[in-house]
Amino acid sequence: MSNRKMITAALPYANGPVHIGHLAGVYIPADVYARFQRRSGKDVAFICGSDEHGIPITIRAKKEGVTPQNIVDQYHEVIKKSFSDLGISFDEYSRTTSKKHYATSQDFFRTLHDKGKFTEEVSEQYFDEQANEFLADRYIVGTCPNCGNENAYGDQCERCGSTLSPSELINPKSMLSGNVPILKETKNWYLPLNEYEDFLNEWIIEGHKDDWKPNVYGQVKSWLNDGLKPRAMTRDLNWGVPVPLPNAEGKVLYVWFDAPIGYISFTKEWAEKNGKDWKDYWQSEESDLVHFIGKDNIVFHCIIFPAMMKAHGDYIMPKNVPAFEFLNLENDKISTSRNWAVWAHEYVEDFPGQQDVLRYALLSSAPETKDNNFTWKDFQTKNNSELVGIFGNFINRVAVLVHKYYDGVIPQGDVNSPELKEINKSAKEISGFLENYEFRNSLTALMNLARFGNQYLQTEEPWKTIKDNPAKAAQSLFVGSQIAVALAQLCEPFMPFSSEKLLNMFNVEKSNWSDVETKSVLIETGHKINESSLLFSKIEDEVIEAQIQKLENTKQNNKKTNPNANPMKEEISFDDFTKIDLRTATILEAEKVEKADKLLKLKVDTGVDVRTVVSGVAESFTPEEVIGKQVMILLNLAPRKIRGIESQGMLLLTTKADGKLSFVTPDETVENGIEIG
C-alpha cells in the first residue's frame, strides 16, 4: 500500500445545491476514507471543486435570465458551505472557472494536440439560425422515437430513460428560439477512444477484475465489449474553457475533458499553498489515485479520463474507482427538477448541531453496489435506537459512573483484561473494511464495539458491585473507559463532530489509528476526565412529520399544471357555494380615487341595480380603458368602506405572467344580471 493517497470526489455542478443523494453516493464516503487515511499516517490530498461549465449551467442561467457566471458564483458558495457545515474535510475545494484551471486544461489539450492524439473531423450539427449558434444536445427537444414523449432532450428521454442523439428525435426544435434547427457543418477535435481499447482491456478487465467493485467493473466491460468510438473533445459553445488553438473562435473544451482535469489544477492550487509538489500526487507510482463518483460518471472516470491521461503520457492511472449507485428518497427517485430531495443546506438549518446524525444515517444506507432508499422514519430510528440508545447510552453510562464513583478520575484496572482485545479487534476490522471501500460494514463494526461495551457494563453492573466488590467495579469502569475512548478515536472518520465532543469529554488527544489497533490502554489510570454531556438527543415524531409534510407539499406542487399557481384554499361545502351570487355586469363610469395609486371608483350596472365598487386595478388600467367593459361581480358581498367610499361588491380578476391584472369576462356580450354557476 502506498503511503501517499490522491483522493478525488466528483465535481458537483454549480447549477444548484447538493442533496442527500450526492452526499451518500460520493462525498460522505470519500470523506470517511480520507479521514481514515490521514489517521493512518498517510500523506493525503483530498481534492474537489465546483464544475462550473457545461449545459446545465447555461440552461439554469437562461431560465433565470442571468449570466452563467451569476449562477456559478451563487451556487459555488452554497455548495462549498454545505460541505463545510457537514464536515467534508477537503484539502482543497476550488472551481473550474479559476485561472489555474483554465491554464492547466488548455495546456493538457495542447500537449495532446501537439502529440497528434486528436483527429479533426467536420460533421453536421444542429444550428439555430435565429439564435445564431450551434445547439448542444440539451438545447434540442423533440419526440422520443421509443416512447413518444414530445419533450425528450437531444441526449436523453427522461420519461423512458433512453439515451438518444439529436438526429434520432422526431420533429426536433431549438430550446433557444422554438424554431426548427438546420444542419450545418462544423469542425471539432476528436479523441479516438477506439485506439485505447487494448490498453483499457489490459489495465481494467485483466488488471482489476479482482479488486474493483462489480458494478464498476461490469459497466466498463460492457462499454468495451460494445466497442469504443472517437468522441469530440471540443464543443461549439460560448461558455467554457476556450480551445487554445488558432482559428478556434467560438469553441470550448468539452466539459468532460476539462472537468476531470480540475482534479489536477485544484491539486496544483493546494500544493502551491502548502509547499508541496503536485507531481508527487499525479505523476509518481508511489501515489495511489482514487476517484469517488456516482455510477453515472463511471464511463468518464474509467474510460475517457484514463484514455486522456494515457495519451498525455505523464500521469498515473487510478488505483480504484469505487463508484456508488443511486439513493432514492421515500421510495422515489431523487429529482432536482421536481424538487424531490433533502437539500444539504436545508438539513443543516432544520437540524442544527446534528450533522453526524445525517452522516451516520446516509452511511448506513450507502448505495455501495445497488440503489438504496432513505426514509425519514428510518432516519429517526437510526438516531433514536442506535445513536441515542446504543452509542450515546454507553458513553453516558461510563462518563456518569466515573464521575459519580471516582470524581471523574479513571480507576485502577487490569491492563491485561481480555475484554480490551475487543478494541484492537474492532479497530482492525474497521480498517480492513475501509481499505476495501465497505463503508456500511465498517460502520456496523464501529457500532458493534458500542454494543459490546453496553453488554459488558450490563453484565458487570458496577452500580451494584461498587458496594460489596469495589475492585470489580473499578475494573469494569476501567475497561468501559478504554472502550469509550476507543469509540471516540474510531468514530472520527464517520462522525467527526461527535468524536471531537468525546475527545474533549475524556480529555484526550486524537491518536494514530494504529494505536487503537495495538494498544491495550488508551486512557491511563488517574487521568481526569471532563464533565459529561449528552452526545445525541432523541428526535421526536413531530420533527419527522414536519419533514414528511415538506415532501408531501412538494409532491402536491409537482401535480400542478401551473407551477406558479397558489395552493387551493380551504375546502367549502356545496351549500356554501350556493350562497355565492356571481353576476354579469357592465362598468358605466370610472375615476381614480384621490391619494390612492391602485384604486378606481367604478359605477357598475349589475342588472339588479347600479352600484359603486372600489377596485384595485388602477396600475393595470386607466379609467378610460374600463368604461363599457363587461365583467363579473360578486354581488352579495357585504359592503365595506375603502378610503371613505362604500364599496358594494367585488369584481373578478386574475393576474397575467407580466404581473398585470385581467378581468374575467364572458366569451361574448350577454345581458347584465345573468347568474353564473
N, C-alpha and C positions, 0 to 999 in steps of 0.2 A: 504494500500500500504506500502510495506517495505521501510525503509529508506536506505537500502543497495542494490545496484544493481551490480550483477556479469554478465557483458555483454561480450559475445564472438562473434568473427567473424570467419567464416570458414577459415581454414588454406590453403593458396594458395600453389599449387605445385610449388616447386622451380626448374621447368624444362623450364621456360620461363617467360617473363614479364607479367604483368597484363594488361587487356584491359577494354574497357568501359562496357562490359557485366558483368565482375566481379564487377566493381565499382557500377553500377546501381543496381545489384542484391544482393549485400551484403554490401560492405564497406562504401559507402556514407550514405545509410540509417542507418547503425549501428552507424556511427559517429554522425549523426544528433541526434539520440536517446541518445547516451552517453553524448554529449554536453548539450542537453536539461536537462537530469537528473542532471548533475553537476550544471547547472544554477538554478535548483530547490532545491539545497541544499542537494542532495543525496550523499551518500558515494559510489562512483563509482569505479569499477575496469573494465577497457575496455581492453580485452586481445586478442592477436592474435600472429601468428608467421608462419614461413615457414614450410610447410610439406616437409621434405627432404628425406623421404623413399618412397618406392613403385615403381612399374614397370615403370611409365612414366619417372622417373629419370634415371633408368638403360637403358631404350631404348634410351633416348637422349644421354647418355654417350657413348653407343656403336656406335651410329650414328656418333658422333663427334670424336670417337677414344680417349676419355679421361676417367678418373675415375668418378664415381658418385659424389665423394667429390668435384672434379673440377666443376662439373655442379652446385651443390647446393651452393658452395661458390660464384660462379659468380652471379646466379640469386637471391640469398637471398639479396645481396646488391642492385641489380637493383629494386627488388620489394619493399624493405624497403625504398629506396629513393623516389620511385614513391608515396608511401603512404604519406611520409613526405611532399613532394612537393605539394600534393593535400590537405593537411591539415587534414588527417585522424589522429585523436588525440589518438592513442593507449597509454595506460598507460604502456604497455609492448609489445614489438614486438620481439619475440625470434625465436628459431629454434629447430626442433626435433632431431638435432644431438648434442644438448648440453648435458653435463654430468648430469645436474639436471633432464633432461627429461629421459635419459636412466635409471637413478636410480628410478625415480618415476614410470615409466611404468613397469619396472621389478618388483618393489615392489607390484604394483597393481596386476600383473599377479600371483605373488607368493601367495598373500592373497587369491585370488580366488582358486588357486591350493590347498592350504593348507585347505581351507574350503570344498574341494571336489566338487567344482562347475563345473569342467571340466570333460568331458569324453575323454578317449584316444581311438582313432579309427585308424585302419590300413585300408588304401584304396589304390587303384591302380591309379597312376597318370602318365602322360606322362613324359618320361625321354629321354634326348638327350645323346646317348652313346658317340658320338664324343666329345661333349662339357663337358660330364661327370657331368651333373646337371639336376635336375628336372625343368620342364618348367612351369612358371607361365602362366595363361590363355592368356595374351597378347603376349607371345612368341610363340604361336601356330597359324598358319594360315592354312586355307583350304577353301573348297567350302561351302557356306551357303546352308543349306538344304531347306531354304524358298524361296530365290530369285536367287540362282545360282552364286552369287558373288564369284569369285575364290580367293579373298583376304580378306575374313572375318576373324576376330580375334576369339580366343577361348572364349571370353566373350561377344562379340557383333559383329553384322554385321553393318558396318557403311553405307552401301547402303540402306538396308531396315529397319534398326533400331531394328532388332530382338535381344533379349537377348539370348545368347547361352551358352552352356557348351562345353568344348573341345571335349567331346565324341560325340557331335552332328555333328561336322564338317565332311565333306566328303573329303577324301584324306588329312588328316592333315599333316603338315610339321613343322619342327622346324625353327624359325627365326634365331637361332644361327648358325646352320650349313647347313640348307636347306634339311637335311635328314628326313626320316620318323621316328618319335619317337616311342619308345616302351613303354608299360605299365609296371610299376614297383611299388612294394609295398612300402609304406612309412607310418610312424606313425605321427599323429598330434593331437593337443588338441582342442576339440570342446566345444563350449558353447551351451547347449541345449536350444535354444530360445523358443521351444515349451513349456517348463516349466514355462515361464513367460507370457504366453498368458492371463491368468486370471488377473494378475497384470496390464498388459498393457491395457486390455479392461476396467478395472475399473478406472485406472488413466487417460487415454486419452478419450476413447469412451464415458464413463459416466461422467468423471470429467471435460473434456474440450470441450464438444460439443457446448457450447455457447460462448466461448471466443477465440478459436483458428481459424485461417484463414481456410476457406473452402477447399482451395487447399491442405493444410497440413493435415487437419482432414480427408478428403476424401481419400488421398493416404494411410495414416496409417490404416484406416478402411478396405481398400481393401486388404492390406497385411495381416491383422489379420483375415479377412474373409477367405482368401485362406489357412490359417494355416501356422505356422512357423515351420522351421526345424532346427536341430543343424547346427551350422556354425563353420568352422575351425578358430581358433584364432591364429594359427601359420602357417608358410609357409616354404617351403624348398628353401631358398634363401641365398645369401651371402651378401646382403645389407639390413640392418635394425637393429632393437634392438634385440640382441641375446636372445633366450629363456633362462631364468635363472634357468635351471634345469640340473641335471646331465644327461649324455648321450643324449644331445640335440644339439650336434655339427651340424653346417650347417642349423640350423633352427632359424628363426627370428619371432618376433611378427607380426601378420597380420597388415598391415598398418592402417586398420580401427579399430584395437584395440589400437594401440599406438598413432595415430594422435589425437583423442579427449582427451586422457589423457594429451596431450600437453597443453590444456587449464589449467589443474591443475598445471602441472610443471611450466608453464610460470607465473601463479599466485604466486607460491612459490618464483620464482626469483624476481618478483616485490615486494612481501611482505618483503622479506629479505632486499631489498634496502631501503624500506620506513618505516621500523619499524612496520609492520602490522602482523597480524596473518592470514595466508591464510585460516585456517579452518573456520574463521568467514564468509568467502565468499562461501565456498563449503560444509560446514557441519553444518550450522546453519539455522534453519527455519526462522530466521529473515532476510535472504538474498533472493532476487529474482534472479534466474538464467535465463538468456535469451540468446538463440542461434540465431544469424543471419546467414542464409545459403541460398544457391540456392536450387531449387527443386530436383536436382539430389542427394542431400545429406540428404533428409528427412528420408529415412529408417535408415540411420546410427545414426542420432541425435534423432530420435523419437522411435526407436525400439532397435537397438543394444547397443548404449551407455547407455540408461536408464536401459536396462537389465544388463549390466555390473555393473552399479552403485548400482542397487538393489541387485545383487549377492554379491557385496562387503559389503554393509550394512551401510556404514558411510556417504553416500552422499545424498544431496537433489536432487529432480527432477526439471527439468526446468519448470519455470512458463509459459513460452511461447517459441515457435519456429517459429518466423514469416518468413517462407521461401518465397523467391521470385521466380517467373517464369523466363524465359529467355528473354534477349533483343536481337532483331535482328538488323542488320546493313544494311541500304538501302534495306530493304525487303528480305534480305538473312540471313541465319543462320550464326552467328559469328563462325569462324573456325580458330583455331590456326594453324593447319596443312596446311590450304590453305592461311594463312596469311590474311584472310578476317577479319580484326579487326582494331579498332582505339586503338593503344597502349598508355597506360598512360604516359610513359616516352617520347614518341614522341610528344604527345599533349603538354606537358609542354614546350618542345623545340619550337614547332611551334606557340604556343600561350602564350608567356611569360607574366606573370602578370595577366592572365585571367583564373586562376584556378576556380574561383567562377562561371564563365560562364558555364563551363562543369558541375560543381556540380549542378547548377540550372537546366540546360537542362536535365541532367540524372534523377534528382529527379522528374521533371515534367513529365517524360516519364517512371517512375519506373514501372517495370512489377510486380505489387503487387500481383495480383491474376490470371493474364493471361499474355501470352507473349506480348511484346510491341516492338516498332520499333524506331530506331534512324536514322535520315537522317541529312545530313549536312545543307540542306536548312531549315529544321525545327530548327536546332541549331542556324542558322543565324537569323531567325525570332524571336526566343525567346530572343536572345540578343538585336537585334535592336528595336523590338517593345515593349518588356516587360521590360528588364533590363535598356535599354537606354531610351526608350520612356515613360515609366511609373515610375519605381522606381527611376532611376537616375535623370529623369527630375524633379520630385517632390523635391528630396533632393537639387538639384542645385538651383531651384527657391527659396526655403526657405533660404538657406545659402546666396545666392547672394543678396536677398532683405534685409535680416537682416544687412548685411554689408553696403549696399547702403543707407538705410534709418536710421540705428541706430548704425553705426560704429562697427558692429559686436557684439552689446550688446542686449540681449534678452529684448524686450519691455514689458511694463506693460500689463497684461491681466486678464480676469475674470477666476479664478480657478474653478468656478462652471459652466463653459460653457458646454452645453450638448454634444457638439462635442467631448469633452475629454473622454466621456464614451465609445466612439468607440474604444479607445485604450485598455481599460480594457476588453471590449467585445472580441476584436481580440486576445488578449493575452490568454484569457481563451479558446477561440475556437481553437487556435493553440495547446495549451496544451492538450486539450481533444483529438484532432486528433492524436497527437504524442503518448499519452498513449495507444492508440488503434492501433498504427503502421500504421496509414493512412497518409503516407508522402506526397502524391500528394495533398490531401485535405488540409493538414497543410500549404503547400507551396502556395496553392490558397488563403487561408485565409490571409497569410502574404501579398501577392500581392494586395488583396482586400483593405487592410489598405492603401497601397500606392495609389491605385486608389481613395479611399475616400479622401485622402489628396489632390490629384490633383483636384478633383471635387470641394472640399471646396475652394481651392485657386482661381479656375476659377470663382466660384460664388461670392466670396468676393472681388476679384480684388484689392488687396492692392496697386498695382501700380497706380490705379486711385484714390482710396479713400484717399491716403496719402495727397492729396492737400486740399480737402474740408471736410474730416472727418478723421483726423489723429488718433483719438481714435479707430475708427473702423479698420483702417489699422493696428494699434498696436495689437488690439485683434486678428485679423486674422493671423498675423505673430507670435504671442504668441502661438496660438493654433497649427499653422503649425510647429513651432519648437518642440512642445510636440510630435506631430505625427512623426516628423523626428527622434527625439531621441528614440522614441518607436521602430521605424523601425531599428535603429542602434542596439538596445538591442535584439529585436526579431529575427533579421536575422542571428545572430551569429551561431546558430546550422547549418543553411543551407549554409551561405556564410561567413565563419569566416574572410576571408581576407578583404572583403568589410566592415564587422562590425568593424574591427579594424580601418580602414580608417575613418569610420563615427564617431566612438567614439573620435578619435583624432580631427576630424574636428569640432565637437561640444564641445570638451574639457571636456568630461565626462568620468567617470569610468564605467566599466562593473558592472551591478547591478544584484541582485537576480531576478529571473523570477517573483516571487510573487509581487515585487514592481510594475512591469508593469501591473499586473492583478488588482492591488488595488489602486495605487496612481493616483491622478489627475494631479500632476505636476512632471515631470521628469527632467526638467531643469528650474532653478529659474529665475525670472526677475532680470536683472542686471548682469547675467552671461555672460562672454566674450567668444565668440567662435573664433576658429582659421580660417585662410584663407580657402576658399572653393577650391575644385579641382574636376574634373570630376570623377565620380565613375566608370562609364563604358564608353567604346568607341564603335562606330559603327564598325561592321565587314563588309568589302567591298566584293563585288561579286568575285573579282579576288582571294581573300584569300580562299573563299569557293570552287571556281572552282579548285584551286590547290589541295585541299583535295579530291575532287571528282575524279580528274585526277589520283591521287595516287591510289585510289581504282580501277579505270579503268585499270591502269597498272598492278595491282595485278590480276585482272580478266583475262587479256590477258596472263599474265605469267602462270596462272593456266591452260590455254588451251594447254600449251606446252607439247608435249610428252617427251621432254628432258628439265628438269628444268634448266640445265646449258647452254642451247643454248642462244646465244646473240640475242637481238631483230632484227627483219627484217630491212634492210636498206631502204632508201627512194625508193619508187616505181619508176620503169622506164617503158617507153613505149616499144611496140613490135619493133618499128623502132630502138630504142636504142639498143635492144638486138641483132638485126640482124647485127649491126656494129661490134659485138664481134667475133673474129676469133679464135676459140679454135681448136687445132690440137693434134693428137697423135705424139709423138716424142720419141727418144731414147738418153740417155746420153752416149756419147762416151768417154769422158775424164773428170777427176775431180781432183782438187787440192785445198789445203787450201789457203785462201787469207792472206798474211802477216799482222801480228798485228791486226787480226780480228778473235776472237774466234768463232763467229757464222757463218762466211761466207765461202762458197765454190765457186770456179770459175769452171763452167761447160762448156764443149763443147757439143752442142746438135744438133742431126740430126733431123730437123723438116719435112723432106720430100720435103720442098720447098728450104731449104738451110741448111748449117751448121753454127750455130751462137753461140755466147758466152752469157751465162746467169749467173749472180751472185745471189746466193740464200742463205738465212739464215738458212741452215739445218745442219751446222757442229756440233751442240750439240746433234743431233739425229742420224747422220750417219757419218761414216768415208768415205773418198774418194773412198776407195776400194768397199764399200757396194753399192754405187750408180752407178758405171760403169756398163753399159749394161741394166740398169733398164728402162723399157718403162714408159713414163709419159705423162701428158697432159700439154700443154703450151698455154698461151695466146699470140698469135703470133703478133698481130697488136698493142701491147702496145708501146707507144713512147719510144725510148731508153733513158736511163739516166745513168750518171756516178756514180758508187759506189766504193769508195776507189780508184778512179782514173781509174777504169775499166769500159768500156761502156757495160752495160747490155742490151740485146736486147730481152726482153720478160719476162714472169713470169710463173713459174711452179705452178700447182695446188696442194695444200697440205691441210691436216686437222690435228687437234690436238687430240690425244687419251686421255683417262682418266688419264694416268700417266704423262701427260704433254709432251710426246714425239710426234714428227711430223710423219705423214704418208703420202706417195704420193698417189694421186688419180690416179688410173691406170685402163686400160681396163681389163675385165674379162679374156680375152685371148689375145695372141700376134696378133697384126694387123700391116698393113703397116704404116710406118711413113707418116705424112701429111694428114691422114684421118680427115675430118672436123667433129666436134662434135656439135650437136644441131639440 
